[in-house]
Amino acid sequence: MKVINRITLTALIFLTFSNYSFSATKDSELYVIGFGSCITEKRDQPIWDAIKKENIDEFFFMGDNVYGDSEDGLLVEMRKSYEKQRQMFPKWVFDKKLNAIWDDHDYGKNDGGFEYPLKKEAQKLFLEFWNVNKEDPRHNREGIYFNEVNEILGSKVNLIALDTRYHRSPLDQADKPYSPTLDKTKTILGERQWKWLEEVLNKDSDLVIIVSSIQILPTNHGFEKWYNFPHERTKLLNLLKTTRKPIIIISGDRHKAGLYKDGRIIEMTSSSMNKPISKPITMLWDLLSKETDDLLQGDMYSRENYGIIKFNKNKISVTLKDIKGEEILSVEI
């Protein structure tokens, strides 16, 4: 079992959230939410063998759930990718509760945002594939953000899933490395989604889970992240810090995984499920400049991985696991 600073991380989170209690009604009760990102239909998906053994109750796909984007921006490849992915996912997955948001490769344009002209059509394909109920607000709004409050073993859990594509302003640079913009008129969520977020964050709950396709807490790397729009990141963190509830952020996109912490807020990034960075490139990057961040706890993990949020008596644990189901790192609330 590989553990990165597990004792230290557990202590940090325990001290942070020690004023909160989460209770199950019976000792034997357990509820498991799996999560992950970046799973291409163009490769085998052996990671499902380990996830099946977790006996998950639901799974959250955090973006790049298919790789259907193309240079011409048309959705011909996207349709084919969805059809292929439906065959690639094991049948038992469709028996679970499934939630999803998108990232660029299932949105339609690599690193794309508001400027993508077929976003409405892409949203329709997305909602059809994930079988989103016709009465769901996502069928009538611009963007695939949503919210639900569920009681899990006696705790009210406020799940807030963000859309970081549909309303996002263009990046300042045409390609990586991306730098933070100085233009404070640029946005990630857009005016309507910001207003919606402020409203749903105030719903009665014991725990808030924020789902973002791109990372929120990290600031140092040159890829897509909230910090490319630093005023938007500051606005979000200030909003989250107005609530005294514990907050868990889960994110994807990076083809790397890791844990970050900012006061009461923790972020677990899980990526990729079957499309990791090649070992030679990973070794070269680490040799030239190993990725660090002020808020990173321990080291990043570059091979196939998935995440688990486990609700048990008096505690919640957030765990990152490898392709064999072995623990990489874990924190407990």
C-alpha positions in Angstrom: 0.0 0.0 0.0 1.4 3.4 -1.0 0.6 6.2 1.3 1.8 9.8 0.9 1.8 11.7 4.2 -1.4 10.0 5.2 -0.9 10.5 9.0 -0.1 14.2 8.5 -2.9 14.8 6.1 -5.4 13.0 8.3 -4.4 15.1 11.3 -4.7 18.3 9.3 -8.2 17.6 8.1 -9.3 16.3 11.5 -8.1 19.5 13.2 -9.8 21.6 10.5 -13.2 19.8 10.7 -13.2 18.7 14.3 -16.2 21.0 15.1 -18.4 19.0 12.7 -20.0 15.6 13.2 -21.4 13.2 10.6 -23.4 10.2 11.8 -24.7 7.1 10.3 -27.8 5.4 11.6 -26.2 1.9 11.9 -22.7 0.7 12.4 -22.9 -1.4 9.3 -24.1 1.4 7.0 -21.8 2.6 4.3 -22.3 4.9 1.3 -19.6 5.2 -1.5 -19.3 7.8 -4.2 -16.6 7.1 -6.8 -15.2 9.9 -9.0 -12.7 10.3 -11.8 -11.9 12.1 -15.1 -10.2 11.8 -18.4 -11.4 8.4 -19.7 -11.0 7.9 -23.5 -13.0 5.5 -25.5 -10.0 5.0 -27.7 -8.2 2.8 -25.1 -9.0 -0.1 -22.9 -10.4 0.7 -19.5 -9.1 -1.9 -17.0 -9.5 0.5 -14.1 -13.2 -0.6 -13.9 -12.1 -3.9 -12.4 -10.9 -2.1 -9.3 -13.8 0.3 -9.1 -16.3 -2.5 -9.2 -14.8 -4.0 -6.1 -15.5 -0.7 -4.2 -19.2 -1.5 -4.4 -19.9 2.1 -5.2 -23.4 3.6 -4.9 -22.8 6.3 -7.5 -20.1 7.6 -9.7 -19.2 11.2 -10.7 -17.5 11.7 -14.1 -15.7 15.1 -13.8 -15.0 15.8 -17.5 -13.2 14.5 -20.6 -15.6 11.6 -20.3 -15.1 11.1 -24.0 -12.5 12.4 -26.4 -14.7 13.6 -29.2 -13.3 17.1 -29.9 -11.8 17.8 -33.3 -9.8 20.5 -35.0 -12.8 21.6 -37.2 -15.0 21.9 -34.1 -17.8 19.9 -35.7 -19.6 17.3 -33.6 -19.3 14.3 -36.0 -16.5 12.8 -34.0 -18.3 13.6 -30.7 -21.3 11.5 -31.8 -19.1 8.6 -32.7 -17.2 8.9 -29.4 -20.4 8.8 -27.3 -21.5 5.7 -29.3 -18.2 4.0 -28.7 -18.0 4.9 -25.0 -21.5 3.4 -24.4 -20.0 0.1 -25.5 -16.7 0.6 -23.5 -18.3 1.2 -20.1 -19.1 -2.1 -18.3 -22.8 -2.8 -18.1 -22.8 -2.6 -14.3 -21.8 1.0 -14.4 -25.2 2.0 -15.9 -26.9 0.3 -12.9 -25.4 2.9 -10.6 -26.4 6.5 -10.1 -24.3 8.5 -12.5 -23.5 12.2 -12.5 -21.3 14.1 -14.9 -20.0 17.5 -16.0 -17.9 18.1 -19.1 -14.4 19.4 -19.8 -13.0 20.5 -23.2 -12.8 17.1 -24.9 -16.5 16.3 -24.4 -17.4 20.0 -24.8 -16.1 20.1 -28.4 -13.0 22.4 -28.5 -9.6 21.7 -26.9 -9.2 24.3 -24.0 -12.3 25.9 -25.4 -14.8 28.2 -23.7 -17.7 30.6 -24.6 -16.4 31.2 -28.1 -17.1 27.6 -29.2 -20.0 28.0 -31.7 -21.6 24.5 -31.3 -21.9 24.6 -27.5 -25.7 24.3 -27.6 -25.5 21.2 -29.8 -22.8 19.8 -27.7 -24.9 20.3 -24.6 -27.8 18.4 -26.2 -25.5 15.4 -27.0 -24.1 15.5 -23.4 -27.6 15.4 -21.8 -28.7 12.6 -24.1 -25.7 10.4 -23.4 -26.1 10.9 -19.6 -29.8 10.3 -19.8 -30.6 13.5 -17.9 -34.3 13.7 -17.0 -36.3 15.8 -19.5 -37.6 17.8 -16.5 -34.1 18.7 -15.3 -33.2 22.5 -15.6 -30.2 21.6 -17.6 -32.4 21.1 -20.7 -33.5 24.7 -20.5 -30.4 26.6 -19.3 -27.2 27.6 -21.0 -24.6 25.2 -19.5 -24.6 21.9 -17.7 -24.1 23.1 -14.1 -26.5 21.6 -11.5 -27.1 21.1 -7.8 -28.7 18.4 -5.6 -29.0 18.0 -1.9 -29.1 14.4 -0.6 -29.3 12.9 2.8 -26.5 10.3 3.2 -26.5 8.3 6.4 -28.1 11.2 8.3 -26.0 14.0 6.8 -27.3 16.5 4.3 -24.8 16.7 1.4 -25.0 19.7 -0.9 -23.5 18.6 -4.3 -22.7 21.6 -6.5 -21.4 20.8 -10.0 -19.9 23.7 -12.0 -19.7 24.3 -15.8 -16.2 25.8 -16.5 -16.7 25.8 -20.3 -20.0 27.2 -21.6 -19.5 30.7 -20.2 -15.7 30.9 -19.9 -14.0 33.8 -21.5 -11.1 33.0 -24.0 -7.7 32.5 -22.5 -5.1 35.2 -22.9 -2.6 32.9 -24.7 -3.2 30.7 -27.7 -1.4 27.8 -26.2 0.3 26.5 -23.0 1.9 27.6 -20.8 -1.1 29.8 -19.7 -0.6 32.8 -17.5 -3.1 34.6 -15.3 -5.1 37.3 -17.0 -5.1 40.9 -15.8 -8.5 41.5 -17.4 -11.0 41.4 -14.6 -14.0 41.5 -17.0 -13.2 37.9 -18.1 -15.1 35.1 -16.4 -15.2 31.4 -15.9 -18.8 30.9 -14.7 -20.6 33.8 -16.3 -23.1 36.1 -14.5 -26.1 33.7 -14.4 -24.1 30.8 -13.1 -22.4 33.0 -10.4 -25.8 34.1 -9.2 -27.1 30.5 -9.2 -24.0 29.4 -7.2 -24.5 32.0 -4.5 -28.1 30.8 -4.1 -27.4 27.1 -4.0 -24.4 27.4 -1.7 -26.8 28.7 1.0 -29.0 25.6 1.0 -29.3 23.8 4.3 -26.6 21.1 4.5 -23.9 19.6 6.7 -21.3 19.2 3.9 -20.6 20.9 0.6 -19.0 19.0 -2.3 -17.9 21.3 -5.2 -17.2 19.6 -8.6 -15.0 21.5 -11.1 -13.5 20.0 -14.2 -10.4 22.2 -13.8 -8.4 22.7 -10.7 -9.4 25.4 -8.3 -6.6 25.6 -5.6 -3.4 25.2 -7.5 -1.6 28.3 -8.8 1.9 27.2 -10.1 1.4 25.2 -13.2 0.9 26.4 -16.8 -2.1 24.4 -17.7 -5.8 25.2 -17.4 -6.9 26.2 -13.9 -9.0 28.7 -12.1 -5.9 30.8 -11.4 -5.7 31.7 -15.1 -8.6 34.0 -14.0 -7.3 35.0 -10.6 -10.1 37.4 -9.8 -12.6 34.6 -10.4 -10.7 32.2 -8.2 -10.5 34.7 -5.4 -14.2 35.4 -5.7 -15.0 31.7 -5.5 -12.8 31.0 -2.5 -14.1 34.1 -0.7 -17.6 32.8 -1.3 -16.8 29.3 -0.1 -15.2 30.7 3.0 -18.4 32.5 4.0 -19.9 29.2 5.0 -18.7 27.3 8.1 -19.5 24.0 6.6 -16.7 21.6 5.6 -16.0 21.8 1.9 -14.6 19.2 -0.4 -13.6 20.1 -4.0 -13.1 17.3 -6.5 -11.5 18.1 -9.9 -9.9 16.5 -12.9 -8.3 17.5 -16.2 -4.6 17.3 -15.3 -3.7 13.7 -16.1 -2.1 13.9 -12.7 -3.7 13.5 -9.3 -3.0 15.1 -5.9 -4.4 16.7 -2.8 -4.5 20.4 -1.9 -5.5 22.2 1.2 -6.4 25.8 1.9 -7.7 26.3 5.5 -11.0 24.4 5.7 -11.1 23.6 2.0 -9.6 20.5 0.6 -9.3 19.6 -3.1 -8.7 16.1 -4.5 -7.8 16.0 -8.1 -8.3 12.6 -9.8 -7.0 12.2 -13.4 -6.6 10.1 -15.6 -8.7 6.9 -15.5 -7.0 5.5 -18.6 -5.0 8.2 -20.3 -2.0 8.9 -18.1 1.0 10.9 -19.2 3.6 8.5 -20.6 6.3 7.4 -18.1 9.3 8.9 -20.1 7.6 12.3 -20.3 6.7 12.1 -16.6 10.3 11.2 -15.7 11.6 14.0 -17.9 9.3 16.6 -16.3 10.2 15.5 -12.8 13.9 15.7 -13.7 13.7 19.1 -15.2 11.2 20.6 -12.8 9.1 18.6 -10.4 5.7 20.1 -10.0 5.1 21.9 -6.7 2.5 24.2 -5.3 2.1 26.0 -2.0 -1.2 24.2 -1.3 -0.1 20.7 -2.5 0.0 18.1 0.2 2.6 15.5 -0.5 3.5 14.5 -4.1 1.4 14.2 -7.3 0.6 10.9 -8.8 0.9 10.4 -12.6 -0.5 6.9 -13.3 -4.1 5.7 -13.7 -6.3 6.6 -10.7 -9.8 7.2 -9.4 -11.2 8.7 -6.2 -13.6 7.5 -3.5 -15.7 9.5 -1.0 -16.8 7.1 1.7 -19.5 7.9 4.2 -19.3 5.8 7.3 -20.2 6.2 11.0 -19.0 9.5 12.4 -16.6 10.2 9.5 -16.1 10.8 5.8 -13.0 9.7 4.0 -11.7 10.9 0.7 -9.2 8.5 -0.9 -7.2 8.4 -4.2 -6.6 4.9 -5.5 -4.5 3.4 -8.3 -5.5 1.1 -11.2 -5.3 -1.9 -8.8 -7.4 -0.3 -6.1 -4.5 0.3 -3.8 -4.5 3.5 -1.7 -2.3 6.3 -2.8 -3.4 8.9 -0.3 -6.4 9.5 2.0 -7.9 12.1 4.3 -10.6 11.7 6.9 -13.2 14.1 8.1 
